[in-house]
Amino acid sequence: MRCACPRCGQGKLFQGLLKLRENCSVCGFDYGRLNADDGPAFFIIVLYSALILPLAAWFQFSFDLPIWVHLVIWLPIIVIGAIALMRPFKAWLIAQQYKHNVDDSDHTR
């Protein structure tokens, strides 16, 4: 969750917002074999929407506001929350790949 190297825990995992570095600056571990693909986005869509949708429904049934008010309130919450969660979820999935020794070469066609 600290977005650090899964092997040493010291080096930075990301270069920019979501781009993985080539390797760890501390231990030299090659990040090329680790790839989270769309996994973080899937988990965020499923888990975050399970939190946001009931809140939005409760808000609608409690206050009966027009749809534009919901757009003004919920769109920023959804977008900012999803972006904020993407980096830790991606780091967590990469750490799980390292922990369980999974890489792209494990899968044959």
Gaussian input, Z-matrix of N, CA and C with variables (Angstrom, degrees):
# hf/3-21g

backbone

0 1
 N
 C     1     B1
 C     2     B2     1     A1
 N     3     B3     2     A2     1     D1
 C     4     B4     3     A3     2     D2
 C     5     B5     4     A4     3     D3
 N     6     B6     5     A5     4     D4
 C     7     B7     6     A6     5     D5
 C     8     B8     7     A7     6     D6
 N     9     B9     8     A8     7     D7
 C    10    B10     9     A9     8     D8
 C    11    B11    10    A10     9     D9
 N    12    B12    11    A11    10    D10
 C    13    B13    12    A12    11    D11
 C    14    B14    13    A13    12    D12
 N    15    B15    14    A14    13    D13
 C    16    B16    15    A15    14    D14
 C    17    B17    16    A16    15    D15
 N    18    B18    17    A17    16    D16
 C    19    B19    18    A18    17    D17
 C    20    B20    19    A19    18    D18
 N    21    B21    20    A20    19    D19
 C    22    B22    21    A21    20    D20
 C    23    B23    22    A22    21    D21
 N    24    B24    23    A23    22    D22
 C    25    B25    24    A24    23    D23
 C    26    B26    25    A25    24    D24
 N    27    B27    26    A26    25    D25
 C    28    B28    27    A27    26    D26
 C    29    B29    28    A28    27    D27
 N    30    B30    29    A29    28    D28
 C    31    B31    30    A30    29    D29
 C    32    B32    31    A31    30    D30
 N    33    B33    32    A32    31    D31
 C    34    B34    33    A33    32    D32
 C    35    B35    34    A34    33    D33
 N    36    B36    35    A35    34    D34
 C    37    B37    36    A36    35    D35
 C    38    B38    37    A37    36    D36
 N    39    B39    38    A38    37    D37
 C    40    B40    39    A39    38    D38
 C    41    B41    40    A40    39    D39
 N    42    B42    41    A41    40    D40
 C    43    B43    42    A42    41    D41
 C    44    B44    43    A43    42    D42
 N    45    B45    44    A44    43    D43
 C    46    B46    45    A45    44    D44
 C    47    B47    46    A46    45    D45
 N    48    B48    47    A47    46    D46
 C    49    B49    48    A48    47    D47
 C    50    B50    49    A49    48    D48
 N    51    B51    50    A50    49    D49
 C    52    B52    51    A51    50    D50
 C    53    B53    52    A52    51    D51
 N    54    B54    53    A53    52    D52
 C    55    B55    54    A54    53    D53
 C    56    B56    55    A55    54    D54
 N    57    B57    56    A56    55    D55
 C    58    B58    57    A57    56    D56
 C    59    B59    58    A58    57    D57
 N    60    B60    59    A59    58    D58
 C    61    B61    60    A60    59    D59
 C    62    B62    61    A61    60    D60
 N    63    B63    62    A62    61    D61
 C    64    B64    63    A63    62    D62
 C    65    B65    64    A64    63    D63
 N    66    B66    65    A65    64    D64
 C    67    B67    66    A66    65    D65
 C    68    B68    67    A67    66    D66
 N    69    B69    68    A68    67    D67
 C    70    B70    69    A69    68    D68
 C    71    B71    70    A70    69    D69
 N    72    B72    71    A71    70    D70
 C    73    B73    72    A72    71    D71
 C    74    B74    73    A73    72    D72
 N    75    B75    74    A74    73    D73
 C    76    B76    75    A75    74    D74
 C    77    B77    76    A76    75    D75
 N    78    B78    77    A77    76    D76
 C    79    B79    78    A78    77    D77
 C    80    B80    79    A79    78    D78
 N    81    B81    80    A80    79    D79
 C    82    B82    81    A81    80    D80
 C    83    B83    82    A82    81    D81
 N    84    B84    83    A83    82    D82
 C    85    B85    84    A84    83    D83
 C    86    B86    85    A85    84    D84
 N    87    B87    86    A86    85    D85
 C    88    B88    87    A87    86    D86
 C    89    B89    88    A88    87    D87
 N    90    B90    89    A89    88    D88
 C    91    B91    90    A90    89    D89
 C    92    B92    91    A91    90    D90
 N    93    B93    92    A92    91    D91
 C    94    B94    93    A93    92    D92
 C    95    B95    94    A94    93    D93
 N    96    B96    95    A95    94    D94
 C    97    B97    96    A96    95    D95
 C    98    B98    97    A97    96    D96
 N    99    B99    98    A98    97    D97
 C   100   B100    99    A99    98    D98
 C   101   B101   100   A100    99    D99
 N   102   B102   101   A101   100   D100
 C   103   B103   102   A102   101   D101
 C   104   B104   103   A103   102   D102
 N   105   B105   104   A104   103   D103
 C   106   B106   105   A105   104   D104
 C   107   B107   106   A106   105   D105
 N   108   B108   107   A107   106   D106
 C   109   B109   108   A108   107   D107
 C   110   B110   109   A109   108   D108
 N   111   B111   110   A110   109   D109
 C   112   B112   111   A111   110   D110
 C   113   B113   112   A112   111   D111
 N   114   B114   113   A113   112   D112
 C   115   B115   114   A114   113   D113
 C   116   B116   115   A115   114   D114
 N   117   B117   116   A116   115   D115
 C   118   B118   117   A117   116   D116
 C   119   B119   118   A118   117   D117
 N   120   B120   119   A119   118   D118
 C   121   B121   120   A120   119   D119
 C   122   B122   121   A121   120   D120
 N   123   B123   122   A122   121   D121
 C   124   B124   123   A123   122   D122
 C   125   B125   124   A124   123   D123
 N   126   B126   125   A125   124   D124
 C   127   B127   126   A126   125   D125
 C   128   B128   127   A127   126   D126
 N   129   B129   128   A128   127   D127
 C   130   B130   129   A129   128   D128
 C   131   B131   130   A130   129   D129
 N   132   B132   131   A131   130   D130
 C   133   B133   132   A132   131   D131
 C   134   B134   133   A133   132   D132
 N   135   B135   134   A134   133   D133
 C   136   B136   135   A135   134   D134
 C   137   B137   136   A136   135   D135
 N   138   B138   137   A137   136   D136
 C   139   B139   138   A138   137   D137
 C   140   B140   139   A139   138   D138
 N   141   B141   140   A140   139   D139
 C   142   B142   141   A141   140   D140
 C   143   B143   142   A142   141   D141
 N   144   B144   143   A143   142   D142
 C   145   B145   144   A144   143   D143
 C   146   B146   145   A145   144   D144
 N   147   B147   146   A146   145   D145
 C   148   B148   147   A147   146   D146
 C   149   B149   148   A148   147   D147
 N   150   B150   149   A149   148   D148
 C   151   B151   150   A150   149   D149
 C   152   B152   151   A151   150   D150
 N   153   B153   152   A152   151   D151
 C   154   B154   153   A153   152   D152
 C   155   B155   154   A154   153   D153
 N   156   B156   155   A155   154   D154
 C   157   B157   156   A156   155   D155
 C   158   B158   157   A157   156   D156
 N   159   B159   158   A158   157   D157
 C   160   B160   159   A159   158   D158
 C   161   B161   160   A160   159   D159
 N   162   B162   161   A161   160   D160
 C   163   B163   162   A162   161   D161
 C   164   B164   163   A163   162   D162
 N   165   B165   164   A164   163   D163
 C   166   B166   165   A165   164   D164
 C   167   B167   166   A166   165   D165
 N   168   B168   167   A167   166   D166
 C   169   B169   168   A168   167   D167
 C   170   B170   169   A169   168   D168
 N   171   B171   170   A170   169   D169
 C   172   B172   171   A171   170   D170
 C   173   B173   172   A172   171   D171
 N   174   B174   173   A173   172   D172
 C   175   B175   174   A174   173   D173
 C   176   B176   175   A175   174   D174
 N   177   B177   176   A176   175   D175
 C   178   B178   177   A177   176   D176
 C   179   B179   178   A178   177   D177
 N   180   B180   179   A179   178   D178
 C   181   B181   180   A180   179   D179
 C   182   B182   181   A181   180   D180
 N   183   B183   182   A182   181   D181
 C   184   B184   183   A183   182   D182
 C   185   B185   184   A184   183   D183
 N   186   B186   185   A185   184   D184
 C   187   B187   186   A186   185   D185
 C   188   B188   187   A187   186   D186
 N   189   B189   188   A188   187   D187
 C   190   B190   189   A189   188   D188
 C   191   B191   190   A190   189   D189
 N   192   B192   191   A191   190   D190
 C   193   B193   192   A192   191   D191
 C   194   B194   193   A193   192   D192
 N   195   B195   194   A194   193   D193
 C   196   B196   195   A195   194   D194
 C   197   B197   196   A196   195   D195
 N   198   B198   197   A197   196   D196
 C   199   B199   198   A198   197   D197
 C   200   B200   199   A199   198   D198
 N   201   B201   200   A200   199   D199
 C   202   B202   201   A201   200   D200
 C   203   B203   202   A202   201   D201
 N   204   B204   203   A203   202   D202
 C   205   B205   204   A204   203   D203
 C   206   B206   205   A205   204   D204
 N   207   B207   206   A206   205   D205
 C   208   B208   207   A207   206   D206
 C   209   B209   208   A208   207   D207
 N   210   B210   209   A209   208   D208
 C   211   B211   210   A210   209   D209
 C   212   B212   211   A211   210   D210
 N   213   B213   212   A212   211   D211
 C   214   B214   213   A213   212   D212
 C   215   B215   214   A214   213   D213
 N   216   B216   215   A215   214   D214
 C   217   B217   216   A216   215   D215
 C   218   B218   217   A217   216   D216
 N   219   B219   218   A218   217   D217
 C   220   B220   219   A219   218   D218
 C   221   B221   220   A220   219   D219
 N   222   B222   221   A221   220   D220
 C   223   B223   222   A222   221   D221
 C   224   B224   223   A223   222   D222
 N   225   B225   224   A224   223   D223
 C   226   B226   225   A225   224   D224
 C   227   B227   226   A226   225   D225
 N   228   B228   227   A227   226   D226
 C   229   B229   228   A228   227   D227
 C   230   B230   229   A229   228   D228
 N   231   B231   230   A230   229   D229
 C   232   B232   231   A231   230   D230
 C   233   B233   232   A232   231   D231
 N   234   B234   233   A233   232   D232
 C   235   B235   234   A234   233   D233
 C   236   B236   235   A235   234   D234
 N   237   B237   236   A236   235   D235
 C   238   B238   237   A237   236   D236
 C   239   B239   238   A238   237   D237
 N   240   B240   239   A239   238   D238
 C   241   B241   240   A240   239   D239
 C   242   B242   241   A241   240   D240
 N   243   B243   242   A242   241   D241
 C   244   B244   243   A243   242   D242
 C   245   B245   244   A244   243   D243
 N   246   B246   245   A245   244   D244
 C   247   B247   246   A246   245   D245
 C   248   B248   247   A247   246   D246
 N   249   B249   248   A248   247   D247
 C   250   B250   249   A249   248   D248
 C   251   B251   250   A250   249   D249
 N   252   B252   251   A251   250   D250
 C   253   B253   252   A252   251   D251
 C   254   B254   253   A253   252   D252
 N   255   B255   254   A254   253   D253
 C   256   B256   255   A255   254   D254
 C   257   B257   256   A256   255   D255
 N   258   B258   257   A257   256   D256
 C   259   B259   258   A258   257   D257
 C   260   B260   259   A259   258   D258
 N   261   B261   260   A260   259   D259
 C   262   B262   261   A261   260   D260
 C   263   B263   262   A262   261   D261
 N   264   B264   263   A263   262   D262
 C   265   B265   264   A264   263   D263
 C   266   B266   265   A265   264   D264
 N   267   B267   266   A266   265   D265
 C   268   B268   267   A267   266   D266
 C   269   B269   268   A268   267   D267
 N   270   B270   269   A269   268   D268
 C   271   B271   270   A270   269   D269
 C   272   B272   271   A271   270   D270
 N   273   B273   272   A272   271   D271
 C   274   B274   273   A273   272   D272
 C   275   B275   274   A274   273   D273
 N   276   B276   275   A275   274   D274
 C   277   B277   276   A276   275   D275
 C   278   B278   277   A277   276   D276
 N   279   B279   278   A278   277   D277
 C   280   B280   279   A279   278   D278
 C   281   B281   280   A280   279   D279
 N   282   B282   281   A281   280   D280
 C   283   B283   282   A282   281   D281
 C   284   B284   283   A283   282   D282
 N   285   B285   284   A284   283   D283
 C   286   B286   285   A285   284   D284
 C   287   B287   286   A286   285   D285
 N   288   B288   287   A287   286   D286
 C   289   B289   288   A288   287   D287
 C   290   B290   289   A289   288   D288
 N   291   B291   290   A290   289   D289
 C   292   B292   291   A291   290   D290
 C   293   B293   292   A292   291   D291
 N   294   B294   293   A293   292   D292
 C   295   B295   294   A294   293   D293
 C   296   B296   295   A295   294   D294
 N   297   B297   296   A296   295   D295
 C   298   B298   297   A297   296   D296
 C   299   B299   298   A298   297   D297
 N   300   B300   299   A299   298   D298
 C   301   B301   300   A300   299   D299
 C   302   B302   301   A301   300   D300
 N   303   B303   302   A302   301   D301
 C   304   B304   303   A303   302   D302
 C   305   B305   304   A304   303   D303
 N   306   B306   305   A305   304   D304
 C   307   B307   306   A306   305   D305
 C   308   B308   307   A307   306   D306
 N   309   B309   308   A308   307   D307
 C   310   B310   309   A309   308   D308
 C   311   B311   310   A310   309   D309
 N   312   B312   311   A311   310   D310
 C   313   B313   312   A312   311   D311
 C   314   B314   313   A313   312   D312
 N   315   B315   314   A314   313   D313
 C   316   B316   315   A315   314   D314
 C   317   B317   316   A316   315   D315
 N   318   B318   317   A317   316   D316
 C   319   B319   318   A318   317   D317
 C   320   B320   319   A319   318   D318
 N   321   B321   320   A320   319   D319
 C   322   B322   321   A321   320   D320
 C   323   B323   322   A322   321   D321
 N   324   B324   323   A323   322   D322
 C   325   B325   324   A324   323   D323
 C   326   B326   325   A325   324   D324

   B1=1.4543
   B2=1.5320
   B3=1.3396
   B4=1.4662
   B5=1.5192
   B6=1.3196
   B7=1.4638
   B8=1.5231
   B9=1.3276
   B10=1.4636
   B11=1.5287
   B12=1.2968
   B13=1.4609
   B14=1.5304
   B15=1.3337
   B16=1.4675
   B17=1.5291
   B18=1.3276
   B19=1.4626
   B20=1.5302
   B21=1.3116
   B22=1.4771
   B23=1.5241
   B24=1.3321
   B25=1.4607
   B26=1.5137
   B27=1.3266
   B28=1.4656
   B29=1.5335
   B30=1.3244
   B31=1.4636
   B32=1.5216
   B33=1.3150
   B34=1.4611
   B35=1.5273
   B36=1.3131
   B37=1.4622
   B38=1.5256
   B39=1.3220
   B40=1.4631
   B41=1.5144
   B42=1.3212
   B43=1.4568
   B44=1.5210
   B45=1.2833
   B46=1.4547
   B47=1.5120
   B48=1.3253
   B49=1.4603
   B50=1.5222
   B51=1.3350
   B52=1.4656
   B53=1.5241
   B54=1.3121
   B55=1.4638
   B56=1.5261
   B57=1.3399
   B58=1.4607
   B59=1.5221
   B60=1.2963
   B61=1.4620
   B62=1.5266
   B63=1.3088
   B64=1.4651
   B65=1.5264
   B66=1.3449
   B67=1.4616
   B68=1.5265
   B69=1.3165
   B70=1.4691
   B71=1.5176
   B72=1.3108
   B73=1.4603
   B74=1.5223
   B75=1.3311
   B76=1.4626
   B77=1.5232
   B78=1.3505
   B79=1.4691
   B80=1.5311
   B81=1.3435
   B82=1.4542
   B83=1.5229
   B84=1.3227
   B85=1.4634
   B86=1.5195
   B87=1.3381
   B88=1.4618
   B89=1.5253
   B90=1.3219
   B91=1.4651
   B92=1.5267
   B93=1.3276
   B94=1.4575
   B95=1.5149
   B96=1.3167
   B97=1.4676
   B98=1.5179
   B99=1.3261
   B100=1.4620
   B101=1.5169
   B102=1.3228
   B103=1.4531
   B104=1.5252
   B105=1.3099
   B106=1.4612
   B107=1.5258
   B108=1.3203
   B109=1.4680
   B110=1.5226
   B111=1.3498
   B112=1.4585
   B113=1.5224
   B114=1.3110
   B115=1.4670
   B116=1.5133
   B117=1.3514
   B118=1.4588
   B119=1.5215
   B120=1.3282
   B121=1.4641
   B122=1.5217
   B123=1.3288
   B124=1.4601
   B125=1.5321
   B126=1.3365
   B127=1.4617
   B128=1.5216
   B129=1.3114
   B130=1.4641
   B131=1.5182
   B132=1.3262
   B133=1.4621
   B134=1.5174
   B135=1.3112
   B136=1.4654
   B137=1.5282
   B138=1.3241
   B139=1.4655
   B140=1.5278
   B141=1.3099
   B142=1.4588
   B143=1.5266
   B144=1.3307
   B145=1.4611
   B146=1.5250
   B147=1.3246
   B148=1.4652
   B149=1.5281
   B150=1.3098
   B151=1.4662
   B152=1.5312
   B153=1.3283
   B154=1.4599
   B155=1.5274
   B156=1.3145
   B157=1.4693
   B158=1.5269
   B159=1.3229
   B160=1.4713
   B161=1.5322
   B162=1.3341
   B163=1.4653
   B164=1.5303
   B165=1.3223
   B166=1.4613
   B167=1.5324
   B168=1.3229
   B169=1.4756
   B170=1.5260
   B171=1.3269
   B172=1.4596
   B173=1.5272
   B174=1.3428
   B175=1.4543
   B176=1.5283
   B177=1.3280
   B178=1.4614
   B179=1.5304
   B180=1.3111
   B181=1.4654
   B182=1.5278
   B183=1.3180
   B184=1.4621
   B185=1.5252
   B186=1.3275
   B187=1.4606
   B188=1.5223
   B189=1.3186
   B190=1.4655
   B191=1.5328
   B192=1.3177
   B193=1.4623
   B194=1.5290
   B195=1.3285
   B196=1.4741
   B197=1.5329
   B198=1.3223
   B199=1.4668
   B200=1.5308
   B201=1.3286
   B202=1.4578
   B203=1.5337
   B204=1.3265
   B205=1.4677
   B206=1.5262
   B207=1.3206
   B208=1.4632
   B209=1.5250
   B210=1.3241
   B211=1.4594
   B212=1.5263
   B213=1.3117
   B214=1.4604
   B215=1.5301
   B216=1.3229
   B217=1.4656
   B218=1.5200
   B219=1.3189
   B220=1.4691
   B221=1.5170
   B222=1.3184
   B223=1.4716
   B224=1.5260
   B225=1.3290
   B226=1.4683
   B227=1.5300
   B228=1.3221
   B229=1.4655
   B230=1.5213
   B231=1.3240
   B232=1.4617
   B233=1.5299
   B234=1.3129
   B235=1.4711
   B236=1.5286
   B237=1.3158
   B238=1.4705
   B239=1.5287
   B240=1.3247
   B241=1.4658
   B242=1.5189
   B243=1.3318
   B244=1.4681
   B245=1.5263
   B246=1.3186
   B247=1.4637
   B248=1.5267
   B249=1.3176
   B250=1.4718
   B251=1.5282
   B252=1.3300
   B253=1.4614
   B254=1.5254
   B255=1.3222
   B256=1.4617
   B257=1.5270
   B258=1.3040
   B259=1.4648
   B260=1.5301
   B261=1.3428
   B262=1.4660
   B263=1.5324
   B264=1.3322
   B265=1.4569
   B266=1.5283
   B267=1.3244
   B268=1.4670
   B269=1.5234
   B270=1.3356
   B271=1.4662
   B272=1.5222
   B273=1.3151
   B274=1.4690
   B275=1.5278
   B276=1.3465
   B277=1.4696
   B278=1.5268
   B279=1.3070
   B280=1.4627
   B281=1.5269
   B282=1.3302
   B283=1.4712
   B284=1.5302
   B285=1.3301
   B286=1.4634
   B287=1.5287
   B288=1.3371
   B289=1.4618
   B290=1.5199
   B291=1.3194
   B292=1.4601
   B293=1.5303
   B294=1.3071
   B295=1.4694
   B296=1.5246
   B297=1.3244
   B298=1.4641
   B299=1.5236
   B300=1.3262
   B301=1.4602
   B302=1.5390
   B303=1.3303
   B304=1.4603
   B305=1.5190
   B306=1.3313
   B307=1.4572
   B308=1.5188
   B309=1.3303
   B310=1.4575
   B311=1.5092
   B312=1.3164
   B313=1.4585
   B314=1.5264
   B315=1.3489
   B316=1.4611
   B317=1.5163
   B318=1.3150
   B319=1.4597
   B320=1.5309
   B321=1.3083
   B322=1.4577
   B323=1.5098
   B324=1.2976
   B325=1.4767
   B326=1.4965
   A1=111.42
   A2=116.88
   A3=120.33
   A4=111.72
   A5=117.51
   A6=122.89
   A7=110.96
   A8=114.97
   A9=121.57
   A10=109.14
   A11=115.97
   A12=122.85
   A13=109.89
   A14=117.86
   A15=119.36
   A16=113.27
   A17=117.61
   A18=119.63
   A19=111.96
   A20=118.44
   A21=119.98
   A22=113.52
   A23=116.86
   A24=120.19
   A25=114.33
   A26=118.04
   A27=121.56
   A28=113.00
   A29=117.20
   A30=120.80
   A31=111.65
   A32=115.39
   A33=120.86
   A34=109.85
   A35=115.55
   A36=121.92
   A37=111.31
   A38=116.80
   A39=120.80
   A40=112.46
   A41=112.91
   A42=122.74
   A43=104.50
   A44=118.46
   A45=121.91
   A46=110.09
   A47=116.25
   A48=120.06
   A49=112.61
   A50=117.63
   A51=120.54
   A52=114.61
   A53=118.46
   A54=120.58
   A55=110.12
   A56=115.19
   A57=120.33
   A58=110.68
   A59=115.90
   A60=120.46
   A61=108.63
   A62=116.64
   A63=121.35
   A64=110.70
   A65=115.75
   A66=120.94
   A67=109.45
   A68=115.09
   A69=121.34
   A70=109.61
   A71=117.04
   A72=121.16
   A73=112.27
   A74=118.01
   A75=121.64
   A76=111.46
   A77=117.23
   A78=119.69
   A79=113.60
   A80=117.59
   A81=120.80
   A82=115.01
   A83=118.68
   A84=121.98
   A85=110.12
   A86=117.20
   A87=123.51
   A88=109.29
   A89=116.85
   A90=121.64
   A91=112.26
   A92=117.60
   A93=121.62
   A94=114.15
   A95=118.51
   A96=120.39
   A97=112.38
   A98=117.79
   A99=122.01
   A100=109.42
   A101=116.18
   A102=119.73
   A103=109.17
   A104=117.35
   A105=121.19
   A106=112.29
   A107=118.46
   A108=123.63
   A109=111.34
   A110=116.96
   A111=121.87
   A112=112.94
   A113=117.55
   A114=121.04
   A115=113.97
   A116=118.90
   A117=118.67
   A118=112.78
   A119=116.99
   A120=119.71
   A121=110.85
   A122=117.46
   A123=120.91
   A124=111.05
   A125=116.51
   A126=119.78
   A127=111.80
   A128=116.99
   A129=119.69
   A130=110.61
   A131=117.63
   A132=120.00
   A133=110.52
   A134=117.07
   A135=121.01
   A136=111.76
   A137=117.07
   A138=120.46
   A139=112.87
   A140=116.99
   A141=120.45
   A142=111.31
   A143=116.39
   A144=118.37
   A145=111.58
   A146=117.72
   A147=120.18
   A148=110.86
   A149=117.26
   A150=121.23
   A151=111.37
   A152=116.86
   A153=121.69
   A154=112.96
   A155=118.00
   A156=119.78
   A157=113.49
   A158=120.36
   A159=118.26
   A160=113.16
   A161=116.59
   A162=119.22
   A163=111.48
   A164=116.05
   A165=120.14
   A166=110.85
   A167=117.10
   A168=120.35
   A169=110.30
   A170=117.21
   A171=120.29
   A172=110.57
   A173=115.48
   A174=120.76
   A175=110.57
   A176=117.25
   A177=121.39
   A178=111.48
   A179=116.98
   A180=119.77
   A181=112.44
   A182=117.81
   A183=121.01
   A184=112.68
   A185=117.42
   A186=120.25
   A187=114.15
   A188=119.22
   A189=124.38
   A190=112.14
   A191=115.48
   A192=122.08
   A193=110.83
   A194=117.76
   A195=120.26
   A196=111.16
   A197=114.84
   A198=120.68
   A199=112.20
   A200=118.18
   A201=119.88
   A202=111.38
   A203=117.20
   A204=120.19
   A205=109.44
   A206=116.47
   A207=120.30
   A208=110.75
   A209=116.91
   A210=120.30
   A211=111.00
   A212=117.01
   A213=121.01
   A214=110.93
   A215=116.61
   A216=120.21
   A217=111.97
   A218=117.39
   A219=120.91
   A220=114.82
   A221=118.91
   A222=119.37
   A223=112.36
   A224=119.83
   A225=118.18
   A226=113.17
   A227=116.92
   A228=120.18
   A229=110.50
   A230=116.75
   A231=121.00
   A232=110.86
   A233=117.22
   A234=120.82
   A235=111.25
   A236=117.30
   A237=120.45
   A238=110.52
   A239=116.69
   A240=119.77
   A241=112.73
   A242=116.80
   A243=120.30
   A244=111.03
   A245=116.96
   A246=119.80
   A247=110.27
   A248=116.88
   A249=120.65
   A250=111.56
   A251=117.79
   A252=121.34
   A253=113.40
   A254=117.53
   A255=120.77
   A256=112.91
   A257=117.49
   A258=120.73
   A259=112.43
   A260=119.81
   A261=118.29
   A262=113.29
   A263=117.75
   A264=119.49
   A265=110.98
   A266=116.77
   A267=119.96
   A268=110.19
   A269=117.06
   A270=120.93
   A271=110.90
   A272=117.12
   A273=121.25
   A274=111.32
   A275=116.83
   A276=119.56
   A277=111.47
   A278=117.64
   A279=120.70
   A280=109.73
   A281=116.78
   A282=120.21
   A283=110.92
   A284=117.60
   A285=120.91
   A286=110.91
   A287=116.67
   A288=119.64
   A289=110.46
   A290=116.81
   A291=120.54
   A292=110.46
   A293=116.45
   A294=121.29
   A295=111.60
   A296=116.21
   A297=120.89
   A298=112.58
   A299=117.05
   A300=123.75
   A301=111.79
   A302=115.71
   A303=121.63
   A304=108.11
   A305=116.64
   A306=120.10
   A307=108.79
   A308=116.52
   A309=121.28
   A310=113.69
   A311=118.46
   A312=120.95
   A313=112.33
   A314=118.35
   A315=121.39
   A316=112.93
   A317=117.04
   A318=121.09
   A319=110.12
   A320=115.80
   A321=119.42
   A322=108.87
   A323=116.84
   A324=120.91
   A325=110.51
   D1=-16.35
   D2=177.65
   D3=-81.77
   D4=-2.44
   D5=-178.07
   D6=59.69
   D7=41.62
   D8=179.66
   D9=-110.80
   D10=169.74
   D11=179.20
   D12=-54.22
   D13=131.43
   D14=-179.50
   D15=-70.36
   D16=-20.03
   D17=-179.42
   D18=-86.93
   D19=-52.83
   D20=-175.63
   D21=-100.59
   D22=-21.83
   D23=-179.77
   D24=76.83
   D25=6.09
   D26=-176.19
   D27=-109.59
   D28=-47.04
   D29=-175.38
   D30=-72.87
   D31=156.85
   D32=178.84
   D33=-76.65
   D34=141.57
   D35=-179.01
   D36=-88.50
   D37=-35.75
   D38=-172.98
   D39=-109.03
   D40=150.60
   D41=171.96
   D42=-119.44
   D43=104.24
   D44=-172.29
   D45=89.66
   D46=-155.20
   D47=-175.45
   D48=-72.73
   D49=-53.16
   D50=-175.28
   D51=-131.15
   D52=-1.89
   D53=-177.48
   D54=-80.72
   D55=128.12
   D56=177.83
   D57=-71.89
   D58=145.04
   D59=172.78
   D60=-72.27
   D61=164.70
   D62=177.60
   D63=-67.40
   D64=-44.81
   D65=-179.44
   D66=-156.51
   D67=170.81
   D68=-179.37
   D69=-75.38
   D70=133.56
   D71=179.50
   D72=-75.40
   D73=-15.08
   D74=-178.98
   D75=-95.99
   D76=-55.65
   D77=-174.95
   D78=-104.09
   D79=-8.48
   D80=178.05
   D81=80.57
   D82=8.67
   D83=-179.23
   D84=-60.85
   D85=131.70
   D86=-178.47
   D87=-81.03
   D88=116.09
   D89=179.33
   D90=-80.58
   D91=-5.74
   D92=-176.49
   D93=-59.75
   D94=-28.85
   D95=-178.26
   D96=-83.25
   D97=-10.86
   D98=179.79
   D99=-100.21
   D100=132.71
   D101=-178.18
   D102=-151.40
   D103=121.22
   D104=-178.70
   D105=-90.16
   D106=-14.73
   D107=-178.97
   D108=47.78
   D109=-125.93
   D110=-176.87
   D111=-96.17
   D112=7.87
   D113=-178.61
   D114=-56.75
   D115=-48.33
   D116=179.89
   D117=-61.06
   D118=-41.12
   D119=179.27
   D120=-62.50
   D121=-40.59
   D122=178.58
   D123=-60.91
   D124=-49.03
   D125=-179.23
   D126=-63.26
   D127=-38.65
   D128=179.38
   D129=-67.27
   D130=-43.44
   D131=178.69
   D132=-59.79
   D133=-46.85
   D134=-176.67
   D135=-69.95
   D136=-52.73
   D137=-174.48
   D138=-74.93
   D139=-43.66
   D140=-178.14
   D141=-68.27
   D142=-38.67
   D143=177.70
   D144=-68.73
   D145=-29.15
   D146=175.94
   D147=-66.58
   D148=-23.31
   D149=176.28
   D150=-89.06
   D151=-45.12
   D152=-173.95
   D153=-73.14
   D154=-42.74
   D155=-175.87
   D156=-61.15
   D157=-45.04
   D158=175.76
   D159=-63.14
   D160=-35.55
   D161=177.11
   D162=-65.07
   D163=-42.90
   D164=178.82
   D165=-65.65
   D166=-39.94
   D167=178.02
   D168=-65.12
   D169=-44.40
   D170=178.19
   D171=-60.54
   D172=-42.59
   D173=179.55
   D174=-60.57
   D175=-43.28
   D176=-179.27
   D177=-65.89
   D178=-46.12
   D179=-177.24
   D180=-72.71
   D181=-26.11
   D182=179.80
   D183=-81.16
   D184=-37.55
   D185=-172.19
   D186=-116.52
   D187=-14.01
   D188=177.72
   D189=46.62
   D190=58.23
   D191=-179.27
   D192=-92.88
   D193=159.03
   D194=177.21
   D195=-66.12
   D196=161.13
   D197=-175.21
   D198=-62.71
   D199=-33.62
   D200=-178.51
   D201=-63.85
   D202=-30.75
   D203=177.56
   D204=-67.33
   D205=-39.79
   D206=177.41
   D207=-63.13
   D208=-41.44
   D209=178.43
   D210=-62.30
   D211=-42.54
   D212=-179.71
   D213=-65.86
   D214=-36.48
   D215=-177.80
   D216=-82.67
   D217=-51.63
   D218=-168.20
   D219=-83.43
   D220=-33.02
   D221=179.86
   D222=-59.57
   D223=-49.22
   D224=177.26
   D225=-62.85
   D226=-38.26
   D227=178.74
   D228=-62.66
   D229=-43.48
   D230=-178.71
   D231=-67.56
   D232=-48.06
   D233=-176.53
   D234=-66.69
   D235=-49.04
   D236=-178.69
   D237=-65.53
   D238=-42.11
   D239=179.00
   D240=-63.91
   D241=-42.28
   D242=-179.67
   D243=-65.66
   D244=-41.42
   D245=178.76
   D246=-66.37
   D247=-40.71
   D248=-179.70
   D249=-65.74
   D250=-33.02
   D251=-178.88
   D252=-82.82
   D253=-21.03
   D254=-173.56
   D255=-61.01
   D256=-45.13
   D257=-176.86
   D258=-65.19
   D259=-49.75
   D260=178.45
   D261=-64.76
   D262=-35.88
   D263=178.14
   D264=-66.57
   D265=-40.35
   D266=178.48
   D267=-64.72
   D268=-42.81
   D269=177.71
   D270=-62.67
   D271=-41.12
   D272=179.35
   D273=-63.47
   D274=-44.88
   D275=179.08
   D276=-64.96
   D277=-38.14
   D278=177.95
   D279=-66.06
   D280=-41.42
   D281=177.45
   D282=-63.02
   D283=-36.83
   D284=177.84
   D285=-67.85
   D286=-38.10
   D287=175.79
   D288=-61.21
   D289=-44.02
   D290=179.69
   D291=-65.47
   D292=-45.83
   D293=-177.85
   D294=-59.20
   D295=-40.20
   D296=-176.97
   D297=-97.48
   D298=9.22
   D299=174.23
   D300=56.28
   D301=49.90
   D302=178.58
   D303=-106.59
   D304=133.29
   D305=172.35
   D306=-144.98
   D307=175.35
   D308=-177.42
   D309=-62.47
   D310=-26.27
   D311=-177.45
   D312=-75.51
   D313=-9.87
   D314=177.79
   D315=-72.61
   D316=-15.92
   D317=-175.07
   D318=-108.21
   D319=123.58
   D320=177.16
   D321=-109.35
   D322=153.42
   D323=-178.77
   D324=-93.93

